[in-house]
């Protein structure tokens, strides 16, 4: 799917596939024909678009022929086995002299917000600022999803306190996996931000040095730049805190489950001992040899009484040793 938009008189206008200068081209899981059409009309390298459509692609900056590819990982929510699962997906931002192109495998809340006109200070022809706004919205979306993960952790913890079910444990495992994805993606995004935005680091990376010639950051973008870096660092810290919290929680519940199993096994062993003692008494008096009180008319009651007394004595001993 291809959407072509341009800011005209402070309003985002949808163009009919007319790639004007200063426009924004949004590609969502494009077909091969759509990729070739965009590349032919804009001069964008097909490899840049294909790179953004690779689910396993890591965050990085790439430049070629005065074109810049900024690839970051953005968060999204998907449904697996009737439950919500948090994951990340690559988002490619391609900047040329005439246009800016965003490429993603699916619709996402980052780009949808700009298309709906939520950000009033968004202009398609301000490419550098548009990149900063995308990065800022990405960081705030991470923070929002991390808060949702934290609420799910607390909810699942409460369910596990009441009853240890496999479903709740599996939910914690899914949340732990989501936090690993988030932490990895946030750290990769941070590296890209530092290379792209910190002037003192540009000389250390050829791609960042080349990108600085295409992307011009102005003094009025400095505040937004600081907000982007701050929000991303905060998201990394929150992801690490929640990951450590969840790991400790999983270890604690593993210990609780193991302890509960030991308690059950100890109780069953004690019950087995108590039940086995009367059986042993009955076995003695069931032998075909001369036995005491075998001619007593009340022998059966005596045997039952002896068995009960032994069982009670064994129960008291095990109770004192806290085996029951």
Secondary structure as UniProt FT lines:
FT   STRAND          2..8
FT   TURN            9..10
FT   STRAND          11..15
FT   TURN            21..22
FT   STRAND          23..28
FT   HELIX           32..42
FT   HELIX           46..52
FT   TURN            55..56
FT   STRAND          60..64
FT   TURN            65..66
FT   STRAND          67..80
FT   TURN            81..82
FT   STRAND          83..95
FT   STRAND          99..104
FT   HELIX           109..115
FT   TURN            116..117
FT   TURN            120..121
FT   TURN            124..125
FT   HELIX           127..162
FT   HELIX           166..197
FT   HELIX           199..202
FT   TURN            203..204
FT   HELIX           206..214
FT   HELIX           219..221
FT   HELIX           222..285
FT   TURN            292..295
FT   TURN            297..298
FT   HELIX           299..320
FT   TURN            321..322
//
